[in-house]
Amino acid sequence: MGEDKTYNGWTNWATWFVVSELENNTKWYEQSQRLVRTEAVPEEFEQLAKECLFPNSATSYGEMSLSEFEEVDWNDIRDTLIKD
């Protein structure tokens, strides 16, 4: 059987980290609500988060590197935002 990589109720650590970092980000909140209303695809949430966390081509944000950012489950984030 595969190893369980869930973290605090999210798909993995990377997904949890992005959600927890963006919860109090005004730009993220306003724009993600717009994306929810327009039923945007997960890639649009990814682009918005990247703009919020990695501005000016930064290669890391806090404990997260760009390579870890690639592991985020955008479907999980999108589906959760739509449910709320």
MOPAC internal coordinates of N, CA, C and O (Angstrom, degrees):
PM7 1SCF
backbone

  N    0.0000 0     0.00 0     0.00 0    0    0    0
  C    1.4516 1     0.00 0     0.00 0    1    0    0
  C    1.5194 1   110.32 1     0.00 0    2    1    0
  O    1.2310 1   120.76 1   -28.85 1    3    2    1
  N    1.3343 1   116.16 1   151.15 1    3    2    1
  C    1.4556 1   120.65 1  -179.82 1    5    3    2
  C    1.5139 1   112.49 1   -75.17 1    6    5    3
  O    1.2310 1   121.71 1   -21.85 1    7    6    5
  N    1.2843 1   114.34 1   158.15 1    7    6    5
  C    1.4622 1   121.60 1   179.54 1    9    7    6
  C    1.5329 1   109.84 1   -75.66 1   10    9    7
  O    1.2310 1   120.30 1   -45.02 1   11   10    9
  N    1.3218 1   117.04 1   134.98 1   11   10    9
  C    1.4601 1   122.02 1   177.76 1   13   11   10
  C    1.5261 1   108.76 1   -76.44 1   14   13   11
  O    1.2310 1   120.43 1   -62.72 1   15   14   13
  N    1.3352 1   116.78 1   117.28 1   15   14   13
  C    1.4593 1   120.54 1  -177.81 1   17   15   14
  C    1.5230 1   112.15 1  -109.32 1   18   17   15
  O    1.2310 1   120.01 1  -167.02 1   19   18   17
  N    1.3345 1   117.58 1    12.98 1   19   18   17
  C    1.4565 1   118.88 1   179.54 1   21   19   18
  C    1.5258 1   109.74 1   -64.97 1   22   21   19
  O    1.2310 1   121.69 1   -24.59 1   23   22   21
  N    1.3320 1   114.37 1   155.41 1   23   22   21
  C    1.4632 1   119.71 1  -176.89 1   25   23   22
  C    1.5197 1   109.16 1  -144.72 1   26   25   23
  O    1.2310 1   120.20 1   -62.39 1   27   26   25
  N    1.3164 1   117.22 1   117.61 1   27   26   25
  C    1.4684 1   123.37 1   178.37 1   29   27   26
  C    1.5303 1   112.78 1    48.94 1   30   29   27
  O    1.2310 1   120.64 1  -139.35 1   31   30   29
  N    1.3215 1   116.39 1    40.65 1   31   30   29
  C    1.4567 1   120.92 1   177.10 1   33   31   30
  C    1.5152 1   115.24 1    87.05 1   34   33   31
  O    1.2310 1   119.91 1   178.78 1   35   34   33
  N    1.3148 1   117.78 1    -1.22 1   35   34   33
  C    1.4606 1   122.01 1   179.70 1   37   35   34
  C    1.5289 1   109.72 1  -107.94 1   38   37   35
  O    1.2310 1   120.69 1   -12.96 1   39   38   37
  N    1.3051 1   116.28 1   167.04 1   39   38   37
  C    1.4581 1   122.65 1  -177.17 1   41   39   38
  C    1.5246 1   112.91 1   -53.61 1   42   41   39
  O    1.2310 1   120.52 1   138.35 1   43   42   41
  N    1.3335 1   116.62 1   -41.65 1   43   42   41
  C    1.4646 1   121.77 1  -177.84 1   45   43   42
  C    1.5287 1   108.85 1  -162.04 1   46   45   43
  O    1.2310 1   120.70 1    -2.56 1   47   46   45
  N    1.3376 1   116.26 1   177.44 1   47   46   45
  C    1.4599 1   121.55 1  -179.30 1   49   47   46
  C    1.5261 1   111.46 1   -60.07 1   50   49   47
  O    1.2310 1   119.89 1   136.99 1   51   50   49
  N    1.2976 1   117.81 1   -43.01 1   51   50   49
  C    1.4689 1   120.99 1  -176.84 1   53   51   50
  C    1.5286 1   111.08 1   -60.79 1   54   53   51
  O    1.2310 1   120.44 1   136.68 1   55   54   53
  N    1.3132 1   116.76 1   -43.32 1   55   54   53
  C    1.4672 1   120.72 1   179.44 1   57   55   54
  C    1.5282 1   110.13 1   -64.52 1   58   57   55
  O    1.2310 1   120.51 1   133.39 1   59   58   57
  N    1.3282 1   116.63 1   -46.61 1   59   58   57
  C    1.4677 1   120.43 1   177.60 1   61   59   58
  C    1.5298 1   110.84 1   -59.43 1   62   61   59
  O    1.2310 1   119.82 1   135.62 1   63   62   61
  N    1.3198 1   117.94 1   -44.38 1   63   62   61
  C    1.4583 1   121.76 1  -177.13 1   65   63   62
  C    1.5272 1   111.16 1   -61.48 1   66   65   63
  O    1.2310 1   120.19 1   134.22 1   67   66   65
  N    1.3164 1   117.23 1   -45.78 1   67   66   65
  C    1.4657 1   120.55 1   179.69 1   69   67   66
  C    1.5216 1   110.29 1   -62.04 1   70   69   67
  O    1.2310 1   120.21 1   132.83 1   71   70   69
  N    1.3125 1   117.20 1   -47.17 1   71   70   69
  C    1.4730 1   120.45 1  -179.95 1   73   71   70
  C    1.5243 1   110.51 1   -60.78 1   74   73   71
  O    1.2310 1   120.23 1   133.89 1   75   74   73
  N    1.3299 1   117.17 1   -46.11 1   75   74   73
  C    1.4593 1   119.66 1  -177.04 1   77   75   74
  C    1.5275 1   111.92 1   -66.99 1   78   77   75
  O    1.2310 1   119.70 1   146.20 1   79   78   77
  N    1.3202 1   118.17 1   -33.80 1   79   78   77
  C    1.4569 1   120.93 1   179.03 1   81   79   78
  C    1.5295 1   112.11 1   -74.54 1   82   81   79
  O    1.2310 1   120.40 1   148.75 1   83   82   81
  N    1.3113 1   116.84 1   -31.25 1   83   82   81
  C    1.4613 1   119.86 1  -174.87 1   85   83   82
  C    1.5305 1   113.65 1   -91.55 1   86   85   83
  O    1.2310 1   120.06 1   170.81 1   87   86   85
  N    1.3183 1   117.49 1    -9.19 1   87   86   85
  C    1.4647 1   120.17 1  -177.11 1   89   87   86
  C    1.5254 1   113.33 1   -55.05 1   90   89   87
  O    1.2310 1   119.53 1   145.46 1   91   90   89
  N    1.3068 1   118.50 1   -34.54 1   91   90   89
  C    1.4658 1   121.51 1  -177.93 1   93   91   90
  C    1.5246 1   113.04 1  -109.58 1   94   93   91
  O    1.2310 1   120.27 1  -160.23 1   95   94   93
  N    1.3193 1   117.09 1    19.77 1   95   94   93
  C    1.4585 1   122.02 1   179.50 1   97   95   94
  C    1.5311 1   108.32 1   -93.64 1   98   97   95
  O    1.2310 1   120.32 1   -65.16 1   99   98   97
  N    1.3158 1   116.99 1   114.84 1   99   98   97
  C    1.4695 1   121.44 1  -175.34 1  101   99   98
  C    1.5226 1   112.12 1   -60.53 1  102  101   99
  O    1.2310 1   120.34 1   134.81 1  103  102  101
  N    1.3266 1   116.96 1   -45.19 1  103  102  101
  C    1.4725 1   119.59 1   179.92 1  105  103  102
  C    1.5221 1   109.95 1   -59.73 1  106  105  103
  O    1.2310 1   120.28 1   133.82 1  107  106  105
  N    1.3316 1   117.08 1   -46.18 1  107  106  105
  C    1.4641 1   121.12 1   179.75 1  109  107  106
  C    1.5223 1   110.39 1   -59.56 1  110  109  107
  O    1.2310 1   120.21 1   132.04 1  111  110  109
  N    1.3195 1   117.21 1   -47.96 1  111  110  109
  C    1.4578 1   121.03 1  -176.71 1  113  111  110
  C    1.5300 1   111.24 1   -59.24 1  114  113  111
  O    1.2310 1   120.66 1   128.10 1  115  114  113
  N    1.3191 1   116.35 1   -51.90 1  115  114  113
  C    1.4639 1   120.17 1  -177.48 1  117  115  114
  C    1.5234 1   112.03 1   -62.32 1  118  117  115
  O    1.2310 1   120.59 1   132.92 1  119  118  117
  N    1.3166 1   116.47 1   -47.08 1  119  118  117
  C    1.4577 1   120.00 1  -177.52 1  121  119  118
  C    1.5335 1   112.26 1   -72.22 1  122  121  119
  O    1.2310 1   119.84 1   144.15 1  123  122  121
  N    1.3224 1   117.91 1   -35.85 1  123  122  121
  C    1.4661 1   119.11 1   179.69 1  125  123  122
  C    1.5250 1   110.53 1   -68.05 1  126  125  123
  O    1.2310 1   120.26 1   146.21 1  127  126  125
  N    1.3422 1   117.11 1   -33.79 1  127  126  125
  C    1.4650 1   119.43 1   176.03 1  129  127  126
  C    1.5267 1   110.77 1   -64.77 1  130  129  127
  O    1.2310 1   120.64 1   142.18 1  131  130  129
  N    1.3171 1   116.39 1   -37.82 1  131  130  129
  C    1.4757 1   120.38 1   175.98 1  133  131  130
  C    1.5261 1   109.61 1   -63.87 1  134  133  131
  O    1.2310 1   120.44 1   136.81 1  135  134  133
  N    1.3303 1   116.76 1   -43.19 1  135  134  133
  C    1.4611 1   120.53 1   179.26 1  137  135  134
  C    1.5206 1   111.44 1   -63.47 1  138  137  135
  O    1.2310 1   120.04 1   141.89 1  139  138  137
  N    1.3130 1   117.53 1   -38.11 1  139  138  137
  C    1.4662 1   120.97 1   177.22 1  141  139  138
  C    1.5195 1   110.38 1   -62.65 1  142  141  139
  O    1.2310 1   120.67 1   134.42 1  143  142  141
  N    1.3252 1   116.32 1   -45.58 1  143  142  141
  C    1.4758 1   120.31 1  -178.78 1  145  143  142
  C    1.5213 1   111.89 1   -61.87 1  146  145  143
  O    1.2310 1   120.07 1   147.56 1  147  146  145
  N    1.3370 1   117.48 1   -32.44 1  147  146  145
  C    1.4651 1   120.89 1  -178.37 1  149  147  146
  C    1.5223 1   112.32 1   -95.05 1  150  149  147
  O    1.2310 1   120.84 1  -173.15 1  151  150  149
  N    1.3416 1   115.99 1     6.85 1  151  150  149
  C    1.4681 1   121.74 1   179.91 1  153  151  150
  C    1.5262 1   111.39 1    52.38 1  154  153  151
  O    1.2310 1   121.34 1  -129.76 1  155  154  153
  N    1.3045 1   115.04 1    50.24 1  155  154  153
  C    1.4571 1   122.26 1  -178.45 1  157  155  154
  C    1.5254 1   111.43 1   -64.77 1  158  157  155
  O    1.2310 1   121.38 1   -21.85 1  159  158  157
  N    1.3134 1   114.96 1   158.15 1  159  158  157
  C    1.4648 1   121.03 1   177.35 1  161  159  158
  C    1.5269 1   109.19 1   -80.81 1  162  161  159
  O    1.2310 1   119.89 1   -22.97 1  163  162  161
  N    1.3386 1   117.81 1   157.03 1  163  162  161
  C    1.4631 1   121.16 1  -177.37 1  165  163  162
  C    1.5358 1   114.25 1   -53.71 1  166  165  163
  O    1.2310 1   120.00 1   146.48 1  167  166  165
  N    1.3024 1   117.61 1   -33.52 1  167  166  165
  C    1.4696 1   120.73 1  -179.32 1  169  167  166
  C    1.5257 1   112.53 1   -62.18 1  170  169  167
  O    1.2310 1   120.23 1   151.41 1  171  170  169
  N    1.3188 1   117.17 1   -28.59 1  171  170  169
  C    1.4554 1   120.08 1   177.67 1  173  171  170
  C    1.5279 1   111.25 1   -70.74 1  174  173  171
  O    1.2310 1   120.30 1   144.38 1  175  174  173
  N    1.3294 1   117.03 1   -35.62 1  175  174  173
  C    1.4654 1   121.01 1   174.99 1  177  175  174
  C    1.5329 1   109.43 1   -66.76 1  178  177  175
  O    1.2310 1   120.66 1   140.55 1  179  178  177
  N    1.3212 1   116.34 1   -39.45 1  179  178  177
  C    1.4616 1   120.88 1   178.51 1  181  179  178
  C    1.5275 1   110.75 1   -61.20 1  182  181  179
  O    1.2310 1   120.16 1   133.96 1  183  182  181
  N    1.3177 1   117.31 1   -46.04 1  183  182  181
  C    1.4649 1   121.21 1  -179.31 1  185  183  182
  C    1.5237 1   110.80 1   -62.39 1  186  185  183
  O    1.2310 1   120.20 1   136.59 1  187  186  185
  N    1.3141 1   117.23 1   -43.41 1  187  186  185
  C    1.4593 1   121.17 1   178.56 1  189  187  186
  C    1.5268 1   110.87 1   -62.11 1  190  189  187
  O    1.2310 1   120.06 1   133.95 1  191  190  189
  N    1.3231 1   117.49 1   -46.05 1  191  190  189
  C    1.4590 1   120.99 1   179.89 1  193  191  190
  C    1.5239 1   110.69 1   -62.60 1  194  193  191
  O    1.2310 1   120.46 1   141.02 1  195  194  193
  N    1.3075 1   116.73 1   -38.98 1  195  194  193
  C    1.4665 1   120.52 1   179.59 1  197  195  194
  C    1.5284 1   110.08 1   -63.26 1  198  197  195
  O    1.2310 1   120.42 1   138.64 1  199  198  197
  N    1.3192 1   116.80 1   -41.36 1  199  198  197
  C    1.4650 1   120.94 1   177.82 1  201  199  198
  C    1.5290 1   111.09 1   -63.73 1  202  201  199
  O    1.2310 1   120.31 1   142.92 1  203  202  201
  N    1.3220 1   117.01 1   -37.08 1  203  202  201
  C    1.4662 1   121.13 1  -178.79 1  205  203  202
  C    1.5271 1   112.67 1   -74.92 1  206  205  203
  O    1.2310 1   120.47 1   140.06 1  207  206  205
  N    1.3279 1   116.71 1   -39.94 1  207  206  205
  C    1.4596 1   120.80 1  -173.79 1  209  207  206
  C    1.5279 1   114.74 1   -94.14 1  210  209  207
  O    1.2310 1   120.22 1   151.73 1  211  210  209
  N    1.3110 1   117.19 1   -28.27 1  211  210  209
  C    1.4691 1   121.08 1  -175.31 1  213  211  210
  C    1.5307 1   110.77 1  -126.06 1  214  213  211
  O    1.2310 1   119.94 1  -120.45 1  215  214  213
  N    1.3264 1   117.72 1    59.55 1  215  214  213
  C    1.4618 1   119.13 1  -179.15 1  217  215  214
  C    1.5328 1   111.31 1   -68.47 1  218  217  215
  O    1.2310 1   121.00 1   -23.83 1  219  218  217
  N    1.2959 1   115.70 1   156.17 1  219  218  217
  C    1.4685 1   122.03 1   175.63 1  221  219  218
  C    1.5238 1   112.61 1    53.60 1  222  221  219
  O    1.2310 1   120.62 1  -139.43 1  223  222  221
  N    1.3179 1   116.42 1    40.57 1  223  222  221
  C    1.4739 1   122.37 1   176.36 1  225  223  222
  C    1.5313 1   113.57 1    60.83 1  226  225  223
  O    1.2310 1   119.70 1  -149.92 1  227  226  225
  N    1.3097 1   118.17 1    30.08 1  227  226  225
  C    1.4666 1   121.27 1   176.04 1  229  227  226
  C    1.5280 1   108.59 1   -60.31 1  230  229  227
  O    1.2310 1   120.54 1   -27.94 1  231  230  229
  N    1.3187 1   116.57 1   152.06 1  231  230  229
  C    1.4635 1   120.50 1  -179.17 1  233  231  230
  C    1.5177 1   113.09 1  -105.72 1  234  233  231
  O    1.2310 1   120.39 1   176.48 1  235  234  233
  N    1.3398 1   116.86 1    -3.52 1  235  234  233
  C    1.4549 1   119.30 1   176.29 1  237  235  234
  C    1.5206 1   109.44 1  -154.18 1  238  237  235
  O    1.2310 1   121.68 1   -20.14 1  239  238  237
  N    1.3241 1   114.40 1   159.86 1  239  238  237
  C    1.4582 1   121.67 1   175.52 1  241  239  238
  C    1.5174 1   106.25 1  -140.32 1  242  241  239
  O    1.2310 1   120.27 1   -67.23 1  243  242  241
  N    1.3045 1   117.09 1   112.77 1  243  242  241
  C    1.4594 1   120.17 1  -177.88 1  245  243  242
  C    1.5092 1   110.51 1    54.59 1  246  245  243
  O    1.2310 1   120.59 1    57.77 1  247  246  245
  N    1.3095 1   116.47 1  -122.23 1  247  246  245
  C    1.4586 1   122.18 1  -178.80 1  249  247  246
  C    1.5273 1   112.85 1   -85.91 1  250  249  247
  O    1.2310 1   119.71 1   177.86 1  251  250  249
  N    1.3187 1   118.15 1    -2.14 1  251  250  249
  C    1.4625 1   120.80 1  -173.45 1  253  251  250
  C    1.5191 1   112.27 1  -105.57 1  254  253  251
  O    1.2310 1   121.28 1   -47.31 1  255  254  253
  N    1.3199 1   115.15 1   132.69 1  255  254  253
  C    1.4578 1   120.86 1   173.87 1  257  255  254
  C    1.5286 1   108.77 1   -97.33 1  258  257  255
  O    1.2310 1   120.72 1   -13.50 1  259  258  257
  N    1.3163 1   116.23 1   166.50 1  259  258  257
  C    1.4666 1   119.30 1   177.30 1  261  259  258
  C    1.5218 1   111.13 1   -60.85 1  262  261  259
  O    1.2310 1   119.96 1   144.85 1  263  262  261
  N    1.3206 1   117.67 1   -35.15 1  263  262  261
  C    1.4736 1   119.19 1   179.78 1  265  263  262
  C    1.5305 1   110.76 1   -66.04 1  266  265  263
  O    1.2310 1   119.90 1   143.62 1  267  266  265
  N    1.3178 1   117.80 1   -36.38 1  267  266  265
  C    1.4648 1   120.50 1   175.96 1  269  267  266
  C    1.5271 1   110.76 1   -69.46 1  270  269  267
  O    1.2310 1   120.61 1   146.78 1  271  270  269
  N    1.3206 1   116.43 1   -33.22 1  271  270  269
  C    1.4645 1   121.81 1   177.87 1  273  271  270
  C    1.5358 1   110.21 1   -58.77 1  274  273  271
  O    1.2310 1   120.80 1   148.62 1  275  274  273
  N    1.3254 1   116.08 1   -31.38 1  275  274  273
  C    1.4653 1   121.20 1   179.48 1  277  275  274
  C    1.5273 1   111.97 1   -65.60 1  278  277  275
  O    1.2310 1   119.66 1   161.51 1  279  278  277
  N    1.3212 1   118.25 1   -18.49 1  279  278  277
  C    1.4602 1   122.42 1  -177.69 1  281  279  278
  C    1.5303 1   113.27 1   -87.33 1  282  281  279
  O    1.2310 1   120.07 1   174.57 1  283  282  281
  N    1.3220 1   117.48 1    -5.43 1  283  282  281
  C    1.4695 1   121.01 1  -177.86 1  285  283  282
  C    1.5262 1   109.95 1   -64.68 1  286  285  283
  O    1.2310 1   120.97 1   -42.16 1  287  286  285
  N    1.3212 1   115.76 1   137.84 1  287  286  285
  C    1.4632 1   122.22 1   177.55 1  289  287  286
  C    1.5292 1   108.35 1   -92.38 1  290  289  287
  O    1.2310 1   120.71 1   -85.54 1  291  290  289
  N    1.3099 1   116.24 1    94.46 1  291  290  289
  C    1.4677 1   121.55 1  -176.14 1  293  291  290
  C    1.5212 1   112.15 1   -69.94 1  294  293  291
  O    1.2310 1   119.98 1   152.80 1  295  294  293
  N    1.3258 1   117.64 1   -27.20 1  295  294  293
  C    1.4650 1   119.93 1   174.60 1  297  295  294
  C    1.5209 1   110.30 1   -64.04 1  298  297  295
  O    1.2310 1   120.52 1   137.73 1  299  298  297
  N    1.3230 1   116.62 1   -42.27 1  299  298  297
  C    1.4649 1   121.82 1   178.76 1  301  299  298
  C    1.5313 1   110.35 1   -60.76 1  302  301  299
  O    1.2310 1   120.54 1   133.56 1  303  302  301
  N    1.3285 1   116.58 1   -46.44 1  303  302  301
  C    1.4703 1   120.88 1   179.83 1  305  303  302
  C    1.5239 1   110.63 1   -64.16 1  306  305  303
  O    1.2310 1   120.26 1   131.56 1  307  306  305
  N    1.3104 1   117.12 1   -48.44 1  307  306  305
  C    1.4595 1   121.59 1  -179.72 1  309  307  306
  C    1.5282 1   111.05 1   -59.18 1  310  309  307
  O    1.2310 1   120.71 1   130.85 1  311  310  309
  N    1.3406 1   116.25 1   -49.15 1  311  310  309
  C    1.4624 1   120.13 1  -178.69 1  313  311  310
  C    1.5242 1   111.75 1   -60.71 1  314  313  311
  O    1.2310 1   120.23 1   140.21 1  315  314  313
  N    1.3299 1   117.16 1   -39.79 1  315  314  313
  C    1.4620 1   120.96 1   178.71 1  317  315  314
  C    1.5160 1   111.29 1   -65.47 1  318  317  315
  O    1.2310 1   120.16 1   136.63 1  319  318  317
  N    1.3292 1   117.29 1   -43.37 1  319  318  317
  C    1.4694 1   120.76 1   179.18 1  321  319  318
  C    1.5262 1   110.99 1   -63.80 1  322  321  319
  O    1.2310 1   120.07 1   141.04 1  323  322  321
  N    1.3036 1   117.48 1   -38.96 1  323  322  321
  C    1.4624 1   120.75 1  -179.81 1  325  323  322
  C    1.5189 1   110.17 1   -66.49 1  326  325  323
  O    1.2310 1   120.00 1   140.92 1  327  326  325
  N    1.3312 1   117.60 1   -39.08 1  327  326  325
  C    1.4745 1   121.45 1   179.69 1  329  327  326
  C    1.5185 1   111.83 1   -64.70 1  330  329  327
  O    1.2310 1   121.19 1   144.28 1  331  330  329
  N    1.3645 1   115.32 1   -35.72 1  331  330  329
  C    1.4659 1   119.64 1  -177.73 1  333  331  330
  C    1.4942 1   108.19 1   -75.90 1  334  333  331
  O    1.2310 1   120.10 1   180.00 1  335  334  333

